[in-house]
Amino acid sequence: MGISAEMALRLAKALNTTPELWLNMQQQYDLWEVEQRVNLEDVKVIIRPKAKRRAAHALSH
């Protein structure tokens, strides 16, 4: 179980920090944990890189 907004407020008060510190740490941990088990190799990129978009735009004008 992660840090809730309520717990972040309580930790911030008790430890003289900010709730954002605790929520950001939780978010970073959640993302790290998912990155350890999710395989993104099958995900196709649907937005072209900026350089290719500019080139395509230039060709169409």
N, C-alpha and C positions, 0 to 999 in steps of 0.2 A: 504494500500500500504506500502511496506517495504522500507528499506534503500537500495538504489542502490549503486553500486560501486562508481559512480560519487558523490553521496551525502556523502558517507563515506569519500571520499577525501576532500570534502568541510568542513565537520564537523571536521575532523582531523586537518585541517589547522586552522580553526576558534577557536578551543578549545585546540589546542596544544596537541593532542592525536595522535593515529595512525588510519589509515583506517581499519586495522584488528580488532581493538577494536569494531568499529561500525558494521562491517560485522559479527563478532562473536556474538555480542549481538543479531543481527537480526536473525542469524541462530538458536541460543538458543531459542529465542522467537517463531520462526516458529515451531521448534520441540515440544516445550511445548504445543503450540496451537493444533497441530495435535494429540498429546498424550491425550488431553482432550476429543477428539471426536472419535478417531479410536479404534475399538474393535479388539484386536489381538487374541482373544480366538480361532478363527477358523483357525489360521495360524499354519501349521504343521512344526515342526523343521525337516530339511532335513540333517543337519550335526550332527553327533554324538558327544557327549562331548569327550574331549581328552582322558580321562581314558578309555572309551569304545573303542576308536580307537586303543589305545595302546594294549589293551587286544585282540582285534580282530587281530591286526597285529602280536602279539606274537603267537597266535594260528595258524596262517597261515604259520608260518616259522618253 
